[in-house]
Amino acid sequence: MATHTAEIPVRKEQRSPAEHDHHTHYAPVSGPLATVTAAIPVVPTHGRPNMTRSQVALAILALSIGGFAIGVTEFAIMGLQLEAIADLGVTEAQGGTLVAMYAFGVVVGAPILSLLGAKRERRSYGLFLLALFIAAHIFSFFAPTYETMLIGRFLSGMPHGAYFACAALMAAHMAGPGKRARAIAVVLSGIAIANVAGVPVVTWVGQEFGWRWMYMIAAALALVTWFAVATFAPRMEAPEGASVRSEIRGALTWRLWVGVILAVFGFCGMFAVYSYISHITVRLAGIDAQYLPYVVAIFGLGMVIGNFIGGYFTDKSVLGTVLGAALAVAVLMLAFSAFAHIWWLMPILLFLSGLAASSLGPAMQTHLIDMAPNAPQLAASFQHAAFNGSNAIGALLGGWVIAAGWGLRAPSMVGAAAAVLGVLITLYAMYLNRRHGEPATS
C-alpha cells in the first residue's frame, strides 16, 4: 500500500521553565493521509497544557458564535432582496449581485488572509479577523449608493473563510483524534443555526425597520464573538516552521484541487435556488411575503440537522458522505423544479435541500484538510472560498436564467445539473484515493 509522509506536531516530553512555551517539534509519521491528519494531537496552549472537556466545549462554542454572525450576514440578504432592490432602485439581477459580491469577497479573502495568518498565533489572528468583519459591516450600513454597497459586501466577505479556517483548525486540535469532524461541525453549525434563529429574526427586523439593520446586527454578533473567543479560547501557536511558503508548497497537490472543484459544484445547487428564495416563495409558491421569515427558518432547520448528520457520518466515511449528499441534492433540485409551485410542498423540499446540502460542509472541510496535511490553514480556507464561489456562481446563474425568461423554476434545474457534476467529481476523487492505496471513501 502506498503511504504518504507528513510532519505533525508532537509535544516535548521535558522542558525547563524557560522553555515552557507553545513551540512544537515535528516527527515524521507515515500512513494514509486521512489517518495522518486524524492523528494530530491537541495543540499545546499557553498556560493550559491540558484542557478539561468543559473548557474545550466553551472554547468551541465561542468560536461557533462567529459562524452565527457570518451566517446572518451571508443569508439574511437573500430574504431581504425585495426590500434591498426597492431601497437601492436596482433590478432583480443586480440584487443577485449583492449576494455574489459577498461571495467574491470570501473567494478572494480566504486564501490571502489565511496565508497572512499561516505563522500567527491562532486566537489573536481570529480576533483580528473578527475586527475586520465588524468594521466592514459598519461601512456597509452607511453605504450611500448601490456601488458603495457592493464594495461593502465584498469587504464584509473577505474575513469569512480565513476565520472559519482558523476556528476549524483550533476546534479540531482541541477535540483530538476521532472527534475532529464533529468539532468542525460544531464550528460550522453557527451558520446553520443562524438560518433558524438569526436569519428569520433579521428578515423580520429588516422588513419592519429597514433592511440595512442586518449589517448592524451582524456586527453586534461579531463583537460578542470577539469577547467570547478572547475569554474562552486558548492561545494556540501555529506549528513551528509554518510560513507562507510552506503553506503554498503544501497546497500544490492535484487531489486538493479536485476537492476544491468538488466543493464548488457540490454547493452550487443550493445557492442557485436559495439566492432567489424570496421571489420563489412569493411569486411562484404564492406565499405571502409576511411568512418569509418562517420559510427561511425551515431551510435553516434543515441546515442545522444536516450539519450534524454530516459531521457524524464524516467521522466514518468522508467521501462516502460527500457522494450521498451530492446525490440527494441532485434529486431534490429536480423535485423542487417540478413541485415548488405547490405552496405547502415547497417548504418541505426546501428543508430537505438544506439538510442535504449542509451535510456536505463537515465532509468537504475534513476532505480538504486531509488532502493537504502540510498546508492546513490554506486548505481549510479553500472550503469556504469554494462554498462562496458556489454562492456567487449559483446566484449569477440563477439570475441569468431568470433574466433570460426561463422562469423561477429554472434556477433549480441549474442546481440539479451542478449537483450531478459534483457526483461525477466525487467518483473521480474516490478513484484518486484508490490510486494512492487508500480506501475510496476515506
Disulfide bonds with the S-S distance in Angstrom:
none
